[in-house]
Amino acid sequence: MTYTLTPAQLDGYLARIGVDRPAQADAAALGEIHRAHAYGFTWEVIDCFMGWPVSLDPQASWAKMVAGRRGGWCYEQNGLLGAALAALGYSVTRLCGGVRREDAGDAMVGNHLTLRVDLADGPWLAETGLGDALVDPIPLRLGPVTQRGYAFAIEQADGDWWRFRNHPYSGGPSFDFRPDYADEARLAGMHEVLRTSAQSPFVNNLVVQRHFPDRIESVVNRTRRTVTPEGVREAPIAGAGELAALFEGVFAIEVPEIEAVWDKAGRASGAAFG
């Protein structure tokens, strides 16, 4: 597996998110790329939900998200971002994290890929893998963070684990990580579990999310959720035609077999998806 993009792939990626190639790999360029990635790509788990092929390889993520008109989940979002940053000369470490480890323990480790980016002023957390969390990267240090009115934090968890705390209206409330813990085998194993297990929340739930400057839009099964720093509005989706219109107009993704997606969303479990 290759964890960097070729020069041609990098050019395509930068064009896709609307950013010029930076003159140097510094904090300012990291922020610009991270922000453009977060706004430019939709977080979605449709392949997993429908049983369609999905890969951990950043090359496959590039083909799906850059060459194609789709989004991705944490392995794809942060995998693609990390590969692009590496191609630009950043020092990137793919960290092995665990969403809901706070609740369910170490069995969750590996269900989340996040990124440490080392700069001259210290390490940063680059994180586009939670679809309703950060837009900008943050310094990798303990303490509260506010972006666009949403409250986040990096907290001390148990032992040498750290905890990223998402905002109060999020789907995934937290993930745990260790700043030096990279484990590709564990990530690959959990990727397979989440992709195939009958107990996987992503096999059982349709989840699509996208950032906007003033809100976060989501589809969870047959419900549209709009999140602002003030709270959540929910509305039922009327049918497959409305779902298709949301995918096209709000989430800017092209999804095949809309009727089949809609039908399965009607049988979804409604289990927690973070």
Residue pairs with C-beta under 8 A, 6 or more apart in sequence:
1 56
1 57
1 58
1 59
1 184
2 57
2 58
2 59
2 83
3 58
3 79
3 82
3 83
3 86
3 92
3 94
4 58
4 83
4 86
4 87
5 13
5 58
5 62
5 83
5 84
5 86
5 87
6 87
7 87
9 59
9 62
9 66
9 87
10 21
10 84
10 87
10 88
11 21
12 62
12 66
12 67
13 62
13 66
13 80
13 84
14 20
14 21
14 33
14 84
16 40
16 65
16 66
17 33
17 36
17 37
17 40
17 41
18 36
18 40
19 32
19 33
19 36
21 88
22 28
22 29
22 32
22 33
22 88
23 29
24 89
25 85
25 88
25 89
25 90
26 119
26 120
27 119
27 121
27 124
29 88
30 85
30 90
30 117
30 119
30 124
30 126
30 137
31 136
31 137
33 81
33 84
33 85
33 88
34 81
34 126
34 128
34 134
34 135
34 136
34 137
35 135
35 136
37 77
37 80
37 81
37 84
37 128
38 128
38 134
38 135
38 136
38 211
39 135
39 211
39 212
39 213
41 65
41 71
41 72
41 77
41 80
41 128
42 70
42 71
42 131
42 208
42 209
42 210
42 251
42 252
42 253
43 71
43 72
43 73
43 77
43 128
43 129
43 130
43 131
43 132
43 207
43 208
43 209
43 210
44 70
44 71
44 72
44 73
44 131
44 207
44 208
44 209
44 251
44 253
45 73
45 202
45 205
45 206
45 207
45 208
45 273
46 52
46 70
46 206
46 208
46 255
46 261
47 53
47 54
48 54
48 73
48 194
48 195
48 200
48 202
48 203
49 202
49 203
49 204
49 205
49 206
49 207
49 261
49 264
50 257
50 260
50 261
50 264
51 203
54 73
54 76
54 195
55 61
56 75
56 79
56 187
56 188
56 191
57 79
58 76
58 79
58 80
58 82
58 83
60 76
61 72
61 75
61 76
61 77
61 79
61 80
61 83
62 80
62 83
64 70
64 72
64 76
65 71
65 72
65 76
65 80
66 80
68 254
69 252
69 253
69 254
70 253
70 254
70 255
71 77
71 208
71 210
71 251
71 253
72 79
72 80
73 129
73 131
73 202
74 112
74 113
74 114
74 129
74 130
75 113
75 129
75 187
75 191
77 128
77 129
77 131
78 94
78 113
78 114
78 115
78 126
78 127
78 128
78 129
79 94
79 113
81 115
81 126
81 128
82 92
82 94
82 115
82 126
85 92
85 115
85 117
85 126
86 92
90 117
90 118
90 119
91 117
91 118
91 119
92 115
92 116
92 117
92 126
93 115
93 116
93 117
93 118
93 180
93 182
94 113
94 115
94 182
94 184
94 187
95 113
95 114
95 115
95 116
95 177
95 178
95 179
95 181
95 182
96 109
96 110
96 112
96 113
96 177
96 181
96 182
96 183
96 184
96 186
96 187
97 109
97 110
97 111
97 112
97 113
97 114
97 164
97 175
97 176
97 177
98 106
98 108
98 109
98 110
98 111
98 112
98 175
98 176
98 177
99 108
99 111
99 112
99 130
99 172
99 174
99 175
99 274
100 108
100 111
100 172
100 173
100 174
100 175
100 272
100 274
101 108
101 109
101 157
101 161
101 174
101 175
101 176
102 157
102 163
102 173
102 174
102 176
108 176
109 176
109 186
109 190
110 183
110 186
110 187
110 189
110 190
110 191
111 190
111 193
111 194
112 129
112 130
112 175
112 177
113 129
113 187
114 125
114 126
114 127
114 129
114 164
114 175
114 177
115 125
115 126
115 127
116 123
116 124
116 125
116 126
116 140
116 179
117 123
117 124
117 125
117 126
117 137
118 124
121 139
122 139
122 140
122 141
123 139
123 140
123 179
124 137
124 138
124 139
124 140
125 134
125 137
125 138
125 139
125 140
125 154
125 164
126 137
127 133
127 134
127 137
127 138
127 164
128 134
130 164
130 166
130 170
130 172
130 175
130 274
131 171
131 207
131 209
131 210
131 211
131 216
131 218
132 166
132 167
132 169
132 170
132 171
132 172
132 209
132 211
132 216
132 218
132 227
133 152
133 164
133 166
133 167
133 170
133 172
134 147
134 152
135 147
135 148
135 211
136 147
138 145
138 152
138 154
140 154
140 179
141 154
142 154
142 155
142 156
142 162
143 153
143 154
144 151
144 152
144 153
145 151
145 152
145 153
145 154
146 152
148 213
148 229
149 228
149 229
150 167
150 229
151 167
151 168
152 164
152 165
152 166
152 167
153 164
153 165
154 162
154 163
154 164
154 165
155 162
155 163
155 165
156 162
156 163
157 163
157 176
160 178
161 176
161 177
161 178
162 176
162 177
162 178
162 179
163 174
163 175
163 176
164 174
164 175
164 176
164 177
165 173
165 174
166 172
166 173
166 174
166 274
167 229
169 227
169 231
169 232
170 227
170 274
171 207
171 209
171 218
171 220
171 272
171 273
171 274
172 273
172 274
173 274
193 200
194 200
194 201
194 202
194 203
195 202
195 203
196 203
197 203
198 204
201 269
201 271
201 272
201 273
201 274
202 273
204 268
204 269
204 271
205 220
205 221
205 268
205 269
205 270
205 271
205 273
206 219
206 220
206 221
206 261
206 264
206 265
206 268
207 218
207 219
207 220
207 273
208 218
208 219
208 247
208 251
208 253
209 216
209 217
209 218
209 219
210 216
210 217
210 218
210 250
210 251
210 252
214 228
215 226
215 227
215 228
216 226
216 227
216 228
217 224
217 225
217 226
217 227
217 250
217 251
218 224
218 225
218 226
218 227
219 225
219 237
219 243
219 246
219 251
220 273
221 265
221 266
221 268
221 270
222 236
222 237
222 243
222 262
222 265
222 266
222 268
223 234
223 235
223 236
223 237
224 234
224 235
224 236
224 237
224 246
225 232
225 233
225 234
226 232
226 233
226 234
237 243
237 246
239 262
240 258
240 259
240 261
240 262
240 263
243 258
243 261
243 262
243 265
244 255
244 258
247 253
247 254
247 255
247 258
248 254
255 261
